[in-house]
Amino acid sequence: MTDADRDDARTADGTDGADGTGGAARDGRGASPGGRQKAMRMSVELPLWRALTGYRILTLVYVLGLFVVAYPHYAHPLGAAAYMVALTAWTAVTWRRTASAERCTRRFLVADLGVAVGGILLTSVIDTQARIMDGAATLPSIWTAGAVLGFAIKGGWRWAAVASTIVAVANLVERQELARDTVHNVVLVWVASVAIGYVVEVARASERTLARALQIEAATRERERLARDIHDGVLQVLAMVQRRGTAIGGEAAELGRMAGEQEVALRTLVAGGLVPRQRAVPAAATDGAPAAGPADADSDPPLPAGPCDLMALLAPHVGAGVTLSGPCSPVVLPAAAAAELVAAVGAALDNVRVHVGADARAWILVEDEPDAVLVTVRDEGPGIPEGRLAAAEREGRLGVALSIRGRLRELGGGAEWISVPGQGTEVELKVPKGTAPEGGRRGRARA
């Protein structure tokens, strides 16, 4: 379907009026609660159509002046006068047709070109052969270019090439020879109309790109407004249900856990990330026991190509005993780097469940620094005795050495343990931005 066909389709369903309002206004959403805010569609074609209307009127005046001057020299002056009356009436009746793309239909363009070509061919009958061979102007003269320009603006350079070629053939038939001035005029009209048609096509493409950008901007503003409303209402209520349910215990604890999962999913959605896949609730959870840990690496959803949101990848770790905190905006990292960091966080949480207890609470804090991403995992356990990590590595227990330190070392980052006996342990995981491990994503190694 050509651009001209799309214009006719918009005319048929009434979605584009002469005021130039179009689809971009329908898709943009205003911030007012009463309804959609209509925006004026910026059309680059409207000035061209107005210029074409002015050109047709001015060239008609010029053609009538040529007729008055050449009237005594025509072989059939009454025939020339009849054509001028018809040309004036046609221009007067159809001047509004060229005011906009909606009114200027293909049927009108064909008829308009027929009036011009008919006048060119009629010149050989009405004018004298001597005047024709001397290069006298045809009856429609430069008015003919208006018909060709209408094709260029409506359908682009292809339509312009076809219309100008038809006019060129008519001029050669009327002159009956390849005279230099005739060829010059024909080439000038052909090049000018094709160039204008090409410019119109480029302008249409730019206009569609701009309209799409305006739609995206309007959708972004609306999404930000909804995010503010959700944050001030729904998310706060879900967070309160999670805290109260955990404090009460029993069946309320399970309700709190579900509210927490829904809070994370909704927060991820309004932030523009992927909603994490919900984990199955184990049977033990229905009896009041804490939910099991996150799903194994084999059941993790595949990572998207390119950068991804770290908060969305950490969301599946959240449960009744694990709380995730971080920026409201997405924390973007390369997909492979984010996967390694998430695996390191999972290994730290595994150590919490193994060494502190299955019902131990843990907190994940994400900080988005200018040149790095810092993730802190804190638990409420008894802490790690001094030298215990080094002794575990010497004994061959490499969960910390490989699952955490090894992953971050490949990313150019590092891990640090801060532990005070009786006050829990903090694991600080730092990854510089713009890094990705060699070899892609690996499976999780447990402590």
C-alpha positions in Angstrom: 0.0 0.0 0.0 1.4 3.4 -1.0 1.3 6.5 1.1 -1.4 7.8 -1.2 -3.5 4.7 -0.5 -3.1 5.2 3.2 -4.2 8.9 2.8 -7.4 7.7 1.0 -8.0 5.1 3.7 -7.8 7.8 6.4 -10.3 9.8 4.3 -12.7 6.9 4.0 -13.0 6.3 7.8 -13.1 9.9 8.7 -10.1 9.9 11.0 -8.2 12.7 9.2 -9.9 15.9 8.6 -8.9 19.0 6.8 -7.5 20.5 10.0 -4.6 18.0 9.9 -5.4 16.0 13.0 -4.5 12.4 12.8 -3.6 9.1 14.4 -0.9 10.6 16.7 -3.6 12.6 18.5 -5.6 9.4 19.1 -2.8 7.5 20.6 -1.4 10.2 22.9 -2.9 10.1 26.4 -3.3 13.3 28.4 -2.8 13.5 32.1 -6.3 14.9 32.7 -8.6 12.3 34.3 -11.5 13.4 32.2 -10.4 11.8 29.0 -7.8 11.8 26.3 -6.1 15.0 25.4 -6.2 15.6 21.6 -3.0 16.9 20.1 -2.7 18.7 16.8 -1.0 16.5 14.2 2.0 18.4 12.7 1.7 17.8 8.9 4.5 18.8 6.6 2.2 18.3 3.5 -0.3 21.0 4.4 1.9 23.9 3.3 2.7 22.1 0.0 -1.0 21.7 -0.8 -1.7 25.4 0.0 1.2 26.4 -2.2 -0.1 24.2 -5.0 -3.5 25.9 -4.8 -1.9 29.3 -5.1 0.3 28.1 -8.0 -2.8 26.9 -9.9 -4.6 30.3 -9.5 -1.5 32.4 -10.4 -0.7 30.3 -13.5 -4.3 30.6 -14.6 -4.0 34.3 -14.5 -0.7 34.1 -16.5 -2.3 31.7 -19.1 -5.3 34.1 -19.6 -2.8 36.9 -20.2 -1.0 34.9 -22.9 -4.4 34.1 -24.5 -5.4 37.8 -24.7 -2.1 38.7 -26.3 -2.1 35.8 -28.8 -5.9 35.9 -29.6 -5.6 37.5 -33.0 -2.9 35.0 -34.1 -4.8 31.8 -33.4 -6.1 29.8 -36.4 -9.4 29.2 -34.4 -9.6 31.9 -31.8 -13.1 30.9 -30.7 -11.9 27.4 -29.9 -9.0 28.8 -27.8 -11.5 31.0 -26.0 -13.8 28.0 -25.3 -10.9 26.1 -23.8 -9.9 29.1 -21.6 -13.5 29.3 -20.3 -13.4 25.6 -19.6 -10.0 25.8 -17.9 -11.1 28.8 -15.8 -14.3 27.0 -14.7 -12.4 23.8 -13.9 -9.9 25.7 -11.7 -12.6 27.7 -10.0 -14.7 24.7 -9.2 -11.8 22.5 -8.0 -9.6 24.9 -6.2 -10.5 23.4 -2.8 -9.6 20.0 -4.1 -5.9 20.9 -3.8 -6.2 22.4 -0.4 -5.5 19.1 1.4 -4.5 15.5 0.7 -8.0 14.2 1.8 -9.8 16.2 -0.9 -7.2 15.6 -3.6 -8.2 12.1 -4.7 -6.6 10.0 -7.4 -9.7 10.4 -9.6 -9.4 14.2 -9.4 -5.7 14.0 -10.2 -6.4 11.9 -13.3 -9.1 14.3 -14.5 -6.9 17.3 -13.8 -4.1 15.8 -15.8 -6.6 15.1 -18.6 -7.6 18.7 -18.8 -3.9 19.7 -19.1 -3.0 17.1 -21.7 -6.2 17.8 -23.6 -5.2 21.4 -23.9 -1.7 20.6 -25.1 -3.0 18.3 -27.8 -5.8 20.8 -28.7 -3.1 23.4 -29.4 -2.1 21.7 -32.6 -5.7 22.1 -33.9 -6.4 25.7 -32.7 -3.0 27.4 -33.2 -1.3 27.9 -36.5 1.5 25.6 -37.6 3.9 28.5 -38.0 3.4 29.6 -34.4 3.8 26.0 -33.1 7.1 25.6 -35.0 8.3 29.0 -33.6 7.8 27.6 -30.1 4.6 29.4 -29.1 3.2 28.3 -25.7 0.5 25.7 -25.6 -3.0 26.6 -24.4 -2.5 25.5 -20.8 1.2 26.6 -20.8 2.7 26.4 -17.3 -0.6 25.6 -15.7 0.1 22.0 -16.7 2.9 21.8 -14.1 0.3 22.2 -11.4 -1.4 18.9 -12.4 2.0 17.1 -12.3 2.9 18.6 -8.9 -0.4 17.3 -7.6 0.7 13.8 -8.4 4.1 14.4 -6.8 2.7 15.6 -3.5 0.0 13.0 -3.4 1.9 9.8 -4.4 5.6 10.6 -4.3 8.2 10.5 -7.0 6.8 7.5 -8.8 3.5 9.1 -9.5 5.3 12.3 -10.5 7.5 10.4 -13.0 4.4 8.8 -14.6 2.5 12.1 -14.8 5.4 14.1 -16.2 6.2 11.4 -18.8 2.6 11.7 -20.1 2.9 15.5 -20.3 6.3 15.1 -22.1 4.8 12.8 -24.7 1.9 15.2 -25.3 4.3 18.1 -25.8 6.3 16.1 -28.3 3.2 15.1 -30.2 2.0 18.7 -30.3 5.4 20.0 -31.5 6.0 17.1 -33.8 9.8 17.3 -33.4 12.5 17.2 -30.8 13.0 21.0 -30.5 15.5 22.2 -28.0 13.1 24.5 -26.1 10.5 21.7 -25.9 13.0 19.1 -24.6 14.3 21.7 -22.1 10.8 22.4 -20.7 10.0 18.7 -20.6 13.2 17.8 -18.7 12.7 20.7 -16.3 9.1 19.6 -15.4 10.2 15.9 -15.1 13.2 16.6 -12.8 11.3 19.2 -10.6 8.3 16.9 -10.1 10.3 13.8 -9.3 12.5 15.8 -6.9 9.5 17.2 -5.1 7.9 13.8 -4.9 11.0 12.3 -3.3 11.2 15.2 -0.8 7.5 14.5 0.1 8.2 10.8 0.7 11.2 11.6 3.0 9.0 14.2 4.9 6.3 11.6 5.4 8.8 9.1 6.8 10.1 11.7 9.2 6.6 12.7 10.2 5.8 9.1 11.0 9.0 8.8 13.1 8.1 12.0 15.0 4.5 10.8 15.6 5.9 7.5 17.0 8.3 9.4 19.3 5.4 11.5 20.6 3.3 8.4 21.3 6.2 6.8 23.2 6.7 10.1 25.2 3.0 10.3 26.0 2.9 6.6 27.1 6.0 7.1 29.2 4.4 10.1 31.0 1.2 8.1 31.6 3.2 5.2 32.9 5.1 7.4 35.3 1.8 8.9 36.6 0.4 5.4 37.1 3.6 4.3 38.9 3.3 7.2 41.3 -0.3 6.4 42.0 0.5 2.7 42.5 3.5 3.4 44.7 1.4 5.8 46.9 -1.4 3.2 47.3 -1.2 -0.4 46.3 2.5 -1.0 46.9 2.4 0.5 50.4 -0.6 -1.6 51.3 1.0 -4.8 50.1 4.2 -4.0 52.0 2.1 -3.4 55.2 0.3 -6.7 54.7 3.7 -8.5 54.3 5.1 -7.0 57.5 2.0 -7.6 59.6 1.5 -11.1 58.3 5.1 -12.0 59.2 4.7 -10.5 62.6 1.5 -12.4 63.4 2.6 -15.7 62.0 0.6 -18.8 61.2 -1.8 -18.5 58.2 -1.2 -14.7 58.2 2.5 -15.3 57.5 1.6 -17.2 54.3 -0.7 -14.3 53.3 2.2 -11.9 54.0 4.5 -13.9 51.9 2.1 -13.9 49.0 1.6 -10.1 49.4 5.3 -9.6 49.3 5.7 -11.6 46.1 2.9 -9.6 44.5 4.5 -6.3 45.7 7.8 -7.3 44.0 6.0 -8.3 40.8 4.0 -5.1 40.6 7.0 -2.9 41.4 9.0 -4.6 38.6 6.1 -4.1 36.2 5.7 -0.4 36.8 9.5 0.0 36.6 9.5 -1.4 33.1 11.2 -4.7 33.8 10.0 -8.3 33.3 7.7 -9.7 35.9 9.5 -12.6 37.6 7.9 -16.1 37.3 6.2 -17.0 40.5 7.6 -19.9 42.5 5.4 -22.9 43.4 4.3 -22.8 47.1 5.6 -25.9 48.8 3.3 -28.0 50.9 5.2 -27.1 54.1 4.4 -23.4 53.6 0.7 -24.1 54.1 1.4 -25.4 57.6 3.1 -22.1 58.6 6.6 -23.1 57.8 8.7 -20.7 55.8 8.8 -21.1 52.1 11.6 -22.9 50.4 14.5 -21.1 48.7 14.5 -19.9 45.1 14.2 -22.2 42.2 17.2 -24.0 40.9 19.2 -22.6 38.1 17.7 -25.1 35.7 14.3 -23.6 36.1 15.4 -19.9 35.7 13.9 -18.1 32.8 16.3 -17.3 29.9 18.0 -14.0 30.1 17.0 -11.4 27.5 19.6 -10.3 25.0 21.5 -7.1 25.8 21.3 -5.1 29.1 18.7 -6.2 31.7 17.3 -4.9 35.0 19.1 -6.4 38.0 16.1 -5.8 40.3 13.9 -7.9 38.0 16.4 -10.8 38.2 16.7 -10.6 42.0 13.0 -10.5 42.5 12.5 -14.4 42.5 14.7 -14.6 45.6 12.2 -12.6 47.6 10.0 -14.5 50.0 8.7 -14.4 53.5 12.2 -14.5 54.9 14.0 -12.4 52.2 13.5 -8.7 51.6 14.7 -6.9 48.5 15.4 -3.1 48.5 16.8 -0.9 45.8 16.3 2.0 43.5 12.8 2.6 41.9 14.5 3.0 38.5 16.0 -0.1 36.7 19.5 -1.1 37.6 20.9 -2.0 34.2 23.8 -4.4 33.7 24.9 -6.5 30.8 22.9 -9.7 30.8 25.8 -12.1 31.5 27.2 -9.9 34.3 23.8 -9.6 35.9 23.4 -13.4 35.8 26.8 -13.9 37.5 25.9 -11.3 40.2 22.5 -12.9 40.8 24.2 -16.3 41.1 26.6 -14.9 43.7 23.6 -13.5 45.6 21.9 -16.9 45.5 25.0 -18.6 46.8 25.1 -16.1 49.7 21.4 -16.8 50.5 22.1 -20.5 50.4 24.8 -20.0 53.0 22.3 -18.2 55.2 19.8 -21.1 55.0 22.5 -23.7 55.6 24.5 -22.0 58.4 21.8 -19.8 60.1 18.6 -21.9 59.5 15.8 -22.4 57.0 13.6 -19.8 58.8 16.4 -17.1 59.0 15.6 -13.7 57.7 17.9 -12.0 55.1 17.9 -8.6 53.5 19.2 -7.7 50.0 20.1 -4.1 49.3 21.0 -2.9 45.8 22.9 0.4 45.3 23.4 1.8 41.8 26.6 3.8 41.9 27.9 5.9 39.0 30.6 3.4 38.0 29.5 0.2 39.8 26.6 -1.8 41.3 26.9 -2.8 44.9 24.7 -5.6 46.3 24.7 -6.2 50.1 23.2 -9.5 51.6 22.7 -9.3 55.3 21.4 -11.9 57.7 20.5 -12.1 61.4 22.7 -15.1 62.3 25.4 -15.4 65.0 28.1 -14.1 62.7 31.2 -15.8 61.3 34.2 -16.4 63.6 37.4 -14.8 62.6 39.4 -17.0 60.2 36.5 -19.4 59.6 36.3 -18.5 55.8 40.0 -19.2 55.3 39.8 -22.4 57.2 36.8 -23.6 55.1 38.8 -22.9 51.9 41.7 -24.9 53.2 39.4 -27.8 54.0 38.2 -27.8 50.4 34.8 -26.2 51.0 34.9 -23.8 48.1 31.4 -22.4 48.1 32.6 -18.9 49.0 35.8 -19.1 47.0 34.2 -20.2 43.7 30.5 -19.3 43.9 31.0 -15.8 45.1 34.6 -14.5 44.9 35.4 -16.4 41.7 32.3 -15.1 39.9 33.0 -11.5 40.9 36.7 -11.7 40.1 35.9 -12.6 36.5 33.7 -9.4 36.3 36.5 -7.2 37.7 34.7 -6.9 41.0 35.0 -8.4 44.4 33.3 -9.6 47.6 33.8 -8.5 51.2 32.5 -10.1 54.4 31.7 -8.0 57.4 30.7 -10.0 60.5 30.4 -9.2 64.1 29.8 -12.2 66.5 26.1 -12.1 67.6 25.1 -9.4 65.1 24.9 -11.2 61.8 26.9 -11.1 58.6 27.0 -8.7 55.7 28.3 -9.8 52.3 29.1 -6.8 50.0 29.2 -7.7 46.3 30.6 -5.1 43.9 30.6 -5.3 40.1 31.8 -2.5 37.8 29.4 -1.4 35.1 29.9 -2.4 31.5 31.6 -5.7 32.2 30.6 -9.3 31.1 32.3 -12.5 32.0 33.9 -14.7 29.4 32.1 -17.9 28.5 28.6 -16.6 29.3 26.3 -17.8 32.0 27.3 -20.6 34.4 25.2 -22.7 36.7 25.0 -21.9 40.4 27.5 -23.7 42.7 26.2 -24.1 46.2 28.2 -23.8 49.4 
